Amino acid sequence: MTDWIGPLWRGEVRLAIAFWEYAIVFGTFAQAVATGCAYGAYVAGVPFWLAAIMFFIPAPYTLLATVGVWRSADRYQGPQKWAHAARVAVVIWAVAAIVL
């Protein structure tokens, strides 16, 4: 079940899959769910600190996906403009995911 974690962390996943699937699709979904749950919990009267913990639950995954994309970009054999673009985009995505 966790066979994908090691290859992603080491950058052994194709750049397109690491970026689009692991970071953008799965990461954005996880952060959206966590944000919704944290907001809903806070509105329902849960203490702020607990809602904040709920919000940051996907942060380790965000780190994993960001490092995975970065390392996959290091191994990318195609035009380097795509590797650089993926690095910039995944960092912007990670910051946005954690801040928003």
Secondary structure in CASP SS format (residue, H / E / C, confidence):
PFRMAT SS
TARGET T0000
AUTHOR 0000-0000-0000
METHOD secondary structure of the structure
MODEL  1
M C 1.00
T C 1.00
D C 1.00
W C 1.00
I H 1.00
G H 1.00
P H 1.00
L H 1.00
W H 1.00
R H 1.00
G C 1.00
E C 1.00
V C 1.00
R C 1.00
L H 1.00
A H 1.00
I H 1.00
A H 1.00
F H 1.00
W H 1.00
E H 1.00
Y H 1.00
A H 1.00
I H 1.00
V H 1.00
F H 1.00
G H 1.00
T H 1.00
F H 1.00
A H 1.00
Q H 1.00
A H 1.00
V H 1.00
A H 1.00
T H 1.00
G H 1.00
C H 1.00
A H 1.00
Y H 1.00
G H 1.00
A H 1.00
Y H 1.00
V H 1.00
A C 1.00
G C 1.00
V C 1.00
P C 1.00
F H 1.00
W H 1.00
L H 1.00
A H 1.00
A H 1.00
I H 1.00
M H 1.00
F H 1.00
F H 1.00
I C 1.00
P C 1.00
A H 1.00
P H 1.00
Y H 1.00
T H 1.00
L H 1.00
L H 1.00
A H 1.00
T H 1.00
V H 1.00
G H 1.00
V H 1.00
W H 1.00
R H 1.00
S H 1.00
A H 1.00
D H 1.00
R H 1.00
Y C 1.00
Q C 1.00
G C 1.00
P C 1.00
Q H 1.00
K H 1.00
W H 1.00
A H 1.00
H H 1.00
A H 1.00
A H 1.00
R H 1.00
V H 1.00
A H 1.00
V H 1.00
V H 1.00
I H 1.00
W H 1.00
A H 1.00
V H 1.00
A H 1.00
A H 1.00
I H 1.00
V H 1.00
L C 1.00
END
